[in-house]
Each structure stands twice: as C-alpha cells, then as structure tokens.
C-alpha cells in the first residue's frame, strides 16, 4: 500500500513534467531557439537537464561562464 512519501514523490514528478512541458511551450511561442545538444564552442555534449532548465542554451556550463566574462 502506497504511503505518504510515495504520493509526494509521484506528485513531485507530475509537477516537474508539467513545468517542463510549460517551459517548452513558452519557448516555442516566443520563438526561442531550441537548446543545442552540443556546445557551439567546444563541441562537448550539453547535458539534457541543462537543455531543459536553460531553454535555448547553446553552450556547456564552462563555455557559458567564459562567454559571460567576454572571453569567447
């Protein structure tokens, strides 16, 4: 029999999925670029979680930090 923790975990997963879907929809509606799968600077793979959380990202974290400092 599921307990309180199971229900909470299930609800959290549903809310996360809904938030991701909502963000993707907003990205399409605003014409925002789709996140790149590989960094435009170094070519490393951009992790899926970053692509979801930072819609339209084109750089890996390391290269993004360099870009923000004006180094690339």
C-alpha positions as protocol buffer text, in pm:
chain_id: "A"
residue {
  index: 1
  type: UNK
  ca { x: 0 y: 0 z: 0 }
}
residue {
  index: 2
  type: UNK
  ca { x: 147 y: 339 z: -102 }
}
residue {
  index: 3
  type: UNK
  ca { x: 239 y: 569 z: 181 }
}
residue {
  index: 4
  type: UNK
  ca { x: 262 y: 946 z: 215 }
}
residue {
  index: 5
  type: UNK
  ca { x: 616 y: 957 z: 73 }
}
residue {
  index: 6
  type: UNK
  ca { x: 513 y: 761 z: -237 }
}
residue {
  index: 7
  type: UNK
  ca { x: 228 y: 1004 z: -303 }
}
residue {
  index: 8
  type: UNK
  ca { x: 452 y: 1305 z: -251 }
}
residue {
  index: 9
  type: UNK
  ca { x: 715 y: 1164 z: -486 }
}
residue {
  index: 10
  type: UNK
  ca { x: 454 y: 1090 z: -751 }
}
residue {
  index: 11
  type: UNK
  ca { x: 308 y: 1440 z: -722 }
}
residue {
  index: 12
  type: UNK
  ca { x: 652 y: 1599 z: -746 }
}
residue {
  index: 13
  type: UNK
  ca { x: 727 y: 1403 z: -1064 }
}
residue {
  index: 14
  type: UNK
  ca { x: 396 y: 1512 z: -1219 }
}
residue {
  index: 15
  type: UNK
  ca { x: 457 y: 1878 z: -1132 }
}
residue {
  index: 16
  type: UNK
  ca { x: 808 y: 1861 z: -1275 }
}
residue {
  index: 17
  type: UNK
  ca { x: 679 y: 1712 z: -1602 }
}
residue {
  index: 18
  type: UNK
  ca { x: 410 y: 1981 z: -1622 }
}
residue {
  index: 19
  type: UNK
  ca { x: 666 y: 2257 z: -1561 }
}
residue {
  index: 20
  type: UNK
  ca { x: 898 y: 2123 z: -1830 }
}
residue {
  index: 21
  type: UNK
  ca { x: 610 y: 2097 z: -2080 }
}
residue {
  index: 22
  type: UNK
  ca { x: 502 y: 2451 z: -1996 }
}
residue {
  index: 23
  type: UNK
  ca { x: 854 y: 2588 z: -2046 }
}
residue {
  index: 24
  type: UNK
  ca { x: 890 y: 2410 z: -2380 }
}
residue {
  index: 25
  type: UNK
  ca { x: 555 y: 2553 z: -2493 }
}
residue {
  index: 26
  type: UNK
  ca { x: 662 y: 2906 z: -2392 }
}
residue {
  index: 27
  type: UNK
  ca { x: 990 y: 2861 z: -2578 }
}
residue {
  index: 28
  type: UNK
  ca { x: 806 y: 2771 z: -2898 }
}
residue {
  index: 29
  type: UNK
  ca { x: 555 y: 3054 z: -2857 }
}
residue {
  index: 30
  type: UNK
  ca { x: 824 y: 3318 z: -2805 }
}
residue {
  index: 31
  type: UNK
  ca { x: 1035 y: 3191 z: -3093 }
}
residue {
  index: 32
  type: UNK
  ca { x: 1318 y: 3099 z: -2861 }
}
residue {
  index: 33
  type: UNK
  ca { x: 1587 y: 2879 z: -3011 }
}
residue {
  index: 34
  type: UNK
  ca { x: 1588 y: 2514 z: -2921 }
}
residue {
  index: 35
  type: UNK
  ca { x: 1872 y: 2414 z: -2692 }
}
residue {
  index: 36
  type: UNK
  ca { x: 2176 y: 2276 z: -2869 }
}
residue {
  index: 37
  type: UNK
  ca { x: 2276 y: 1917 z: -2796 }
}
residue {
  index: 38
  type: UNK
  ca { x: 2644 y: 2003 z: -2835 }
}
residue {
  index: 39
  type: UNK
  ca { x: 2825 y: 2315 z: -2719 }
}
residue {
  index: 40
  type: UNK
  ca { x: 2879 y: 2562 z: -3004 }
}
residue {
  index: 41
  type: UNK
  ca { x: 3223 y: 2650 z: -2867 }
}
residue {
  index: 42
  type: UNK
  ca { x: 3393 y: 2327 z: -2753 }
}
residue {
  index: 43
  type: UNK
  ca { x: 3166 y: 2060 z: -2903 }
}
residue {
  index: 44
  type: UNK
  ca { x: 3105 y: 1878 z: -2574 }
}
residue {
  index: 45
  type: UNK
  ca { x: 2759 y: 1732 z: -2517 }
}
residue {
  index: 46
  type: UNK
  ca { x: 2524 y: 1960 z: -2324 }
}
residue {
  index: 47
  type: UNK
  ca { x: 2352 y: 1751 z: -2053 }
}
residue {
  index: 48
  type: UNK
  ca { x: 1979 y: 1700 z: -2101 }
}
residue {
  index: 49
  type: UNK
  ca { x: 1893 y: 1858 z: -1766 }
}
residue {
  index: 50
  type: UNK
  ca { x: 2073 y: 2179 z: -1868 }
}
residue {
  index: 51
  type: UNK
  ca { x: 1896 y: 2182 z: -2206 }
}
residue {
  index: 52
  type: UNK
  ca { x: 1562 y: 2155 z: -2023 }
}
residue {
  index: 53
  type: UNK
  ca { x: 1633 y: 2401 z: -1742 }
}
residue {
  index: 54
  type: UNK
  ca { x: 1804 y: 2662 z: -1962 }
}
residue {
  index: 55
  type: UNK
  ca { x: 1582 y: 2671 z: -2268 }
}
residue {
  index: 56
  type: UNK
  ca { x: 1772 y: 2784 z: -2575 }
}
residue {
  index: 57
  type: UNK
  ca { x: 2118 y: 2722 z: -2431 }
}
residue {
  index: 58
  type: UNK
  ca { x: 2393 y: 2697 z: -2690 }
}
residue {
  index: 59
  type: UNK
  ca { x: 2696 y: 2643 z: -2465 }
}
residue {
  index: 60
  type: UNK
  ca { x: 2803 y: 2399 z: -2194 }
}
residue {
  index: 61
  type: UNK
  ca { x: 2836 y: 2548 z: -1844 }
}
residue {
  index: 62
  type: UNK
  ca { x: 3211 y: 2607 z: -1874 }
}
residue {
  index: 63
  type: UNK
  ca { x: 3188 y: 2785 z: -2208 }
}
residue {
  index: 64
  type: UNK
  ca { x: 2882 y: 2984 z: -2094 }
}
residue {
  index: 65
  type: UNK
  ca { x: 3083 y: 3115 z: -1799 }
}
residue {
  index: 66
  type: UNK
  ca { x: 3363 y: 3218 z: -2036 }
}
residue {
  index: 67
  type: UNK
  ca { x: 3113 y: 3384 z: -2272 }
}
residue {
  index: 68
  type: UNK
  ca { x: 2960 y: 3582 z: -1985 }
}
residue {
  index: 69
  type: UNK
  ca { x: 3308 y: 3711 z: -1899 }
}
residue {
  index: 70
  type: UNK
  ca { x: 3364 y: 3809 z: -2263 }
}
residue {
  index: 71
  type: UNK
  ca { x: 3646 y: 3559 z: -2307 }
}
residue {
  index: 72
  type: UNK
  ca { x: 3489 y: 3381 z: -2604 }
}
